[in-house]
């Protein structure tokens, strides 16, 4: 029997699509809901993630840390290379 690369159906929450808590020129702080990946998975069906949603709204936003898919909470992104360092 072949092994599945991801034996679950990914169904990320659509509402709210994105929940910013704080935004300035350097930081983007988002409330990540449970069930949403922080970064995209390895297959196209796992592309919807907090990083992609944030980059659509704030191009150049960069991940500083991750939360597990099933974990909800506050996630910090940098808005420029200096803030990421």
Residue pairs with C-beta under 8 A, 6 or more apart in sequence:
5 42
5 43
6 41
6 43
6 46
10 37
10 41
10 45
10 46
10 48
11 35
12 35
12 36
12 37
12 48
12 49
13 33
13 34
13 35
13 36
16 33
17 53
18 30
18 50
18 53
18 54
18 57
19 30
19 31
19 33
20 28
20 29
20 30
20 31
21 29
21 30
21 31
21 74
22 28
22 29
23 29
23 58
24 79
25 79
25 80
26 78
26 79
26 80
26 82
26 83
27 76
27 77
27 78
27 79
27 83
28 54
28 58
28 61
28 76
28 77
28 78
28 79
29 74
29 75
29 76
29 77
30 50
30 54
30 74
30 75
30 77
31 72
31 73
31 74
31 75
32 38
32 50
32 67
32 71
32 72
32 73
32 74
32 75
33 72
34 69
34 70
34 71
34 72
35 69
35 70
36 48
36 49
36 50
36 69
37 46
37 48
37 49
37 50
37 69
38 49
38 50
38 51
38 63
38 66
38 67
38 68
38 69
38 75
39 49
39 50
39 51
39 63
39 66
40 46
40 47
40 48
40 49
40 51
40 52
41 47
41 49
50 75
51 61
51 63
51 77
54 61
54 77
55 61
58 77
58 79
60 79
60 80
61 77
61 78
61 79
62 77
62 78
62 79
62 80
62 81
62 83
62 84
63 77
64 76
64 77
64 78
64 84
65 75
65 76
66 75
67 73
67 75
78 84
